């Protein structure tokens, strides 16, 4: 009986999280209704408070369910990476998959809401920094491996790369077209440059 109860409770919480993610993606944070979430999940509205307490705790839990899995996916990608241009190509493919799945939209909804919600911001920032911490060491190492003599630090280059990804996400979601700002071409251009640097490095090692 105890195992059944635990299983049922887990299933209920998972349905609520999935419904919250879908609603956050469809309606945005400002229009998010816990009553709509409860109806979509097929549960009593009181269960949302029972399992998650507040709306903000619910949306962070909904993000976390996806965020942990995708951060782990990124970490595995870095560990198994070949050349830096191959790594960039895989990152670009994952980026487009995450746009299509709604994850980026949900992440950016919470980013926007965090600007005026201090409590939500304190919860949200560590999740974003999880992604930044994956990017920065790899870019720093790439600058060293390429033996680039730059007038700026490798960390500064890493900051530019991280900001490029975030900017492309915002521009895509807000509807800025490729014709107006070429964000997709900018991401692809980095891959081209990395391919040239990879080839130069390969020749230097032969």
Residue pairs with C-beta under 8 A, 6 or more apart in sequence:
12 41
12 43
12 47
12 51
13 51
15 41
15 42
15 43
16 37
16 38
16 41
16 43
16 47
16 48
16 51
16 52
16 58
17 58
17 61
17 62
17 65
18 41
18 62
19 37
19 38
19 40
19 41
20 32
20 37
20 58
20 59
20 61
20 62
21 62
21 63
21 65
21 66
21 102
21 106
22 40
22 102
23 32
23 33
23 36
23 37
23 40
24 32
24 59
24 62
24 106
24 109
24 110
25 102
25 105
25 106
25 109
27 33
27 36
28 109
29 59
29 109
29 110
29 112
29 113
30 113
32 55
32 59
34 45
34 48
34 55
34 58
35 45
37 48
37 58
38 44
38 45
38 47
38 48
48 58
52 58
52 61
56 117
56 119
56 120
56 123
59 110
60 110
60 120
60 123
60 124
60 127
62 106
63 106
63 107
63 110
63 124
63 127
64 127
66 103
66 106
67 103
67 107
67 127
67 130
70 94
70 98
70 103
71 130
71 131
71 134
73 94
74 91
74 94
74 131
74 134
75 134
77 87
77 90
77 91
77 94
78 87
78 134
78 138
81 87
81 90
81 138
83 194
83 198
84 142
84 145
84 146
84 194
84 197
84 198
85 191
85 194
85 195
85 197
85 198
87 138
88 190
88 191
88 194
89 191
92 187
92 188
92 191
95 104
95 165
95 168
95 169
95 187
98 104
99 105
99 169
99 172
99 173
104 169
104 172
104 173
105 173
107 127
107 128
107 169
108 169
108 170
108 173
110 120
110 124
111 124
111 128
113 120
114 120
114 121
114 124
114 125
115 121
131 162
132 162
135 158
135 161
135 162
135 165
136 155
136 158
136 159
136 162
137 158
139 154
139 157
139 158
139 161
139 162
140 154
140 155
140 157
140 158
142 194
143 150
143 154
143 157
144 154
145 201
146 197
146 200
146 201
150 157
161 190
164 186
164 187
164 190
165 187
167 183
168 183
168 184
168 186
168 187
171 181
171 183
172 183
176 183
178 184
178 185
